C-alpha cells in the first residue's frame, strides 16, 4: 500500500483515473510509456494497456513490454476506483488476478490518494511493486497539480 496527499480535488483526481488520455500520461512508472489497445469505462468494462520500457527494463509480456488487461469492478466518482488486473505473460510467476484499489479522501491541502494492491503475482517483488506505486503516485501528483495550475 502507498499513499500521498495531492493538491487537487477528489473529483479532479477521479477524472484522471477515468480518462484514457490522462491514464496513459501518469499511470506508467518512470522509464515506461503507456498506450491503450481499448478502453471501456463502466463497471464490467475495462482496458488493455501496453507499457513499454524506454531503455533498461525487462518486460513480462515481451523483452521490453508489459501488457495488462484490466476490468473495472467499482467506479465511485470522487471516492474510489477498483480494478482487477492481469499481466499478459507466459511466465506463471506473473499469472493471476491482482485487485487494485485507488481511494480518494479529501484532506487539508488536497486529497489523500491511497493505492492498495491485493493478490500481487509472486514474480513481482515487494520492492519493485513499492517503486512502481511511488512512481505512479508522483506522476499523478505532477499531472493533477499541473492541471490545477492551468
Buried (B, 14 or more C-beta within 10 A) or exposed (E): EBBBBBEBBBEBBBBBBBEBEBBBBBBBBEEBEBEEEEBEBEEEEBBBBBBBBEEEBEBBBBEBBBBBBBBBBEBEEBBBBBBBBBBBBEEEEBEBBBBBBBBBBEEEEBBBBBBBBEEBBEBBEEEEBEBBBBBBBBBBBEBBBEBEEE
